[in-house]
Amino acid sequence: MRSYVVGGAVRDELLGLPVRDRDWVVVGATPEEMLAAGFRPVGKDFPVFLHPDTNEEYALARTERKSGPGYKGFSFHAAPDVTLEQDLQRRDLTVNAMARDEYGEIIDPFGGRRDLAARVLRHVSPAFAEDPLRILRVARFSARFDEFSVAPETMGLMRDIVAAGEVEHLVAERVWQEIARGLMETHPQRMFAVLCESGALARLLPELDVLPADGRNALDAGLARAVARDAPLEARWAVALHRLDGDTARAVSERLKAPNEARDLALMLAREAASLRCALSVAETALNLLARCDALRRPERFSALLAAAHDCHPDFDPTPWRDALAAAQGVDAGAIATACADKREIPQRVREARIAAIAAGQSPAQGEWGRRS
């Protein structure tokens, strides 16, 4: 029984990058031997175990065979006679198909080091075309390693996967998981570019695929600004959808089963972007927008909305809207309620007070809310 570090840990080590997690492959062992050595089983579809001391994942060497459509349509074979090379051959890209033994020697049967040097993402074998999820993985790696190109023959296989209708078998949760991870990389716009080139964007996110050139450029620039400020996932998702209308942004988010925070921020940005950028002169209109965004109860989300709007439109100044919200928040609704003889009038009296407070901070010369001194 021998254990090898495999995959991303080896790749990142060779690139001189920090190693986030280490995955191991065990050759020549049975599940019973792993249990006897103190490993804890966690795998459902194939034997994966947690090390008793480090909690790192150790998987028995295995092969796989296509047995049905989609990324779930595989049968696995894990046995002591499966070799390390056979296990590495089932992986997606050559740069992810390397291993390191206990002596530090790199095992590289498919040219991963060569492709690292050439900055190329290349598939290991024709079996790459059997798993549609690999399109999203290549797109995500392109977002992480922006200096890498996709090998032409690999892009050809990706287009073949799309043409065969395989991406239609991907479940929404897995699509979102890969897109979310890609959005959090340093160049998420490259993920969408690779998906577009392969034809997968038209199947998975047709709403973005039909954007005109200026819309795609705006998306790319907005994502770059979001990355520069280390924006959270929900902000990056909102920026990605900001050229859509509100109903479409919500529908896309729900189709992919995006988290509620991401869905809601995307909806608000798509719906309110134009209104936020207007130099408003009517305090009541400002309060109406604050109410639509539930800004008084959720000021942190409204702040996230303003930041995302600035990502999309760098000429947008969020200060007037922060001032308007602060003015509305400064109204003592409790005092108004106490002083109001007819309790039915409380909501209207509070609303009127908030409008007056916003107007009091307004600069008539500019027709908008200015920075307070």
Summary of the structure (lengths in Angstrom):
residues: 373
radius of gyration: 26.5
end to end distance: 71.8
largest distance: 85.5
contacts: 1182
relative contact order: 0.06
helix: 55%
strand: 12%
